[in-house]
Amino acid sequence: MAKVVAEMDAGRLVGQPVAVTCFLRGAAEVFPHRWRNGVLLLDGRTLTWRPSLRRQNRAIRLPSRLDVEQVREVRGTEGYLIQAVLFRIVVCQATSGRVEPDVPIPDVPLVLRAILAVRRDQGTSAPAVLGARLLTLVDTGISAGVPAAETVAEINRQADSAITDGVGVSALDPQAYQLAQIELLAAQIPALRRLADSSGDARVTRYADVLSAMYEKLEGDLAGDDPQAGPSPAFLSPLNELIEIRRELGIPDQ
């Protein structure tokens, strides 16, 4: 799967999407309101679902902004149509309402990565908006002569608030939460790099380096072959260093 993810990130799946078996239902009129079997086409730029029956062979483009709430098991009467031991339901929210692709367990990480890739490409995710806001914050602080430590503290505060204000995931679901953490880290790193280059503060550089390492590890975990695995111990280990840098910068412990 790691090879497919790399091709997706490089844009090489455009025109040659990967097809994943997928039951689908959704709240909007365009989606089937009951589970319908088909395939989900993933190219890193769009998410398109196509029903398996020829007489209903109308492709449906999923919204570019999908907030992943949870990855859950098939429950109750859903098991009459879908094999609970083989599939997981990726529960998403869009502006038009709930969208629920139900895919084979081994394909869950790939679908999560595809959702993330589309959100990045379209700039529709809350963290993408946060990233643009943080870059503006840094530029304003540099122009006004705000100490680098104060700007880092504000970057940290806005990123923390984004977890509850705009990410739209359940912290109780490891995979959905992991997806959100990837986006939030990606939102902070460019702003911290710009601040480090401008200020020359080694502490800010170290802070950005640690976040970058955490980001790379999370992406690697999500591209792994175990769809149930959460963050690895190698992701958790830099947290102590991050806490120490925050203290050096005078950022209060949470």
Solvent accessible surface area in square Angstrom, and as a share of the most:
residue,aa,sasa,rsa
1,M,61,0.27
2,A,63,0.49
3,K,153,0.65
4,V,41,0.23
5,V,6,0.03
6,A,54,0.42
7,E,46,0.21
8,M,0,0.00
9,D,74,0.39
10,A,58,0.45
11,G,20,0.19
12,R,150,0.55
13,L,10,0.05
14,V,83,0.48
15,G,67,0.64
16,Q,141,0.63
17,P,58,0.36
18,V,38,0.22
19,A,65,0.50
20,V,4,0.03
21,T,60,0.35
22,C,0,0.00
23,F,19,0.08
24,L,0,0.00
25,R,67,0.24
26,G,9,0.09
27,A,62,0.48
28,A,19,0.15
29,E,164,0.73
30,V,67,0.38
31,F,8,0.03
32,P,14,0.09
33,H,119,0.53
34,R,203,0.74
35,W,29,0.10
36,R,84,0.31
37,N,62,0.32
38,G,2,0.02
39,V,52,0.30
40,L,1,0.01
41,L,29,0.14
42,L,0,0.00
43,D,18,0.10
44,G,0,0.00
45,R,80,0.29
46,T,32,0.19
47,L,4,0.02
48,T,20,0.12
49,W,3,0.01
50,R,96,0.35
51,P,9,0.05
52,S,68,0.44
53,L,85,0.42
54,R,222,0.81
55,R,197,0.72
56,Q,54,0.24
57,N,86,0.44
58,R,147,0.54
59,A,47,0.36
60,I,9,0.04
61,R,153,0.56
62,L,6,0.03
63,P,38,0.24
64,S,39,0.25
65,R,66,0.24
66,L,1,0.01
67,D,20,0.10
68,V,3,0.02
69,E,45,0.20
70,Q,60,0.26
71,V,18,0.11
72,R,22,0.08
73,E,104,0.47
74,V,12,0.07
75,R,140,0.51
76,G,71,0.68
77,T,99,0.57
78,E,23,0.10
79,G,37,0.35
80,Y,191,0.72
81,L,103,0.51
82,I,2,0.01
83,Q,110,0.49
84,A,44,0.34
85,V,119,0.68
86,L,86,0.43
87,F,21,0.09
88,R,38,0.14
89,I,0,0.00
90,V,0,0.00
91,V,0,0.00
92,C,0,0.00
93,Q,58,0.26
94,A,14,0.11
95,T,141,0.82
96,S,58,0.37
97,G,21,0.20
98,R,98,0.36
99,V,1,0.00
100,E,9,0.04
101,P,1,0.01
102,D,0,0.00
103,V,0,0.00
104,P,27,0.17
105,I,31,0.16
106,P,94,0.59
107,D,38,0.19
108,V,0,0.00
109,P,4,0.02
110,L,8,0.04
111,V,1,0.00
112,L,0,0.00
113,R,9,0.03
114,A,0,0.00
115,I,3,0.01
116,L,0,0.00
117,A,14,0.11
118,V,3,0.02
119,R,5,0.02
120,R,92,0.33
121,D,67,0.35
122,Q,90,0.40
123,G,39,0.38
124,T,41,0.24
125,S,2,0.01
126,A,22,0.17
127,P,3,0.02
128,A,40,0.31
129,V,86,0.50
130,L,2,0.01
131,G,12,0.12
132,A,60,0.47
133,R,114,0.42
134,L,0,0.00
135,L,48,0.24
136,T,85,0.50
137,L,44,0.22
138,V,0,0.00
139,D,60,0.31
140,T,82,0.48
141,G,7,0.06
142,I,69,0.35
143,S,104,0.67
144,A,75,0.58
145,G,62,0.59
146,V,59,0.34
147,P,76,0.48
148,A,16,0.12
149,A,21,0.16
150,E,102,0.46
151,T,5,0.03
152,V,0,0.00
153,A,33,0.25
154,E,49,0.22
155,I,1,0.00
156,N,17,0.09
157,R,134,0.49
158,Q,24,0.10
159,A,4,0.03
160,D,50,0.26
161,S,37,0.24
162,A,10,0.07
163,I,55,0.28
164,T,116,0.68
165,D,115,0.60
166,G,24,0.24
167,V,1,0.01
168,G,39,0.37
169,V,33,0.19
170,S,37,0.24
171,A,74,0.58
172,L,170,0.85
173,D,15,0.08
174,P,80,0.50
175,Q,12,0.05
176,A,0,0.00
177,Y,68,0.26
178,Q,3,0.01
179,L,4,0.02
180,A,3,0.02
181,Q,36,0.16
182,I,0,0.00
183,E,8,0.04
184,L,6,0.03
185,L,10,0.05
186,A,32,0.25
187,A,7,0.06
188,Q,15,0.07
189,I,23,0.12
190,P,66,0.42
191,A,0,0.00
192,L,0,0.00
193,R,84,0.31
194,R,99,0.36
195,L,6,0.03
196,A,8,0.06
197,D,124,0.64
198,S,60,0.39
199,S,52,0.33
200,G,65,0.62
201,D,27,0.14
202,A,70,0.54
203,R,84,0.31
204,V,0,0.00
205,T,54,0.31
206,R,87,0.32
207,Y,4,0.01
208,A,0,0.00
209,D,64,0.33
210,V,10,0.06
211,L,6,0.03
212,S,18,0.12
213,A,51,0.39
214,M,9,0.04
215,Y,45,0.17
216,E,118,0.53
217,K,74,0.31
218,L,1,0.00
219,E,29,0.13
220,G,44,0.42
221,D,27,0.14
222,L,6,0.03
223,A,13,0.10
224,G,26,0.25
225,D,121,0.63
226,D,82,0.42
227,P,16,0.10
228,Q,101,0.45
229,A,45,0.35
230,G,26,0.25
231,P,56,0.35
232,S,27,0.17
233,P,110,0.69
234,A,57,0.44
235,F,18,0.08
236,L,93,0.46
237,S,75,0.48
238,P,22,0.14
239,L,63,0.31
240,N,116,0.60
241,E,81,0.36
242,L,20,0.10
243,I,70,0.36
244,E,83,0.37
245,I,0,0.00
246,R,17,0.06
247,R,140,0.51
248,E,72,0.32
249,L,12,0.06
250,G,59,0.57
251,I,10,0.05
252,P,105,0.66
253,D,83,0.43
254,Q,163,0.72
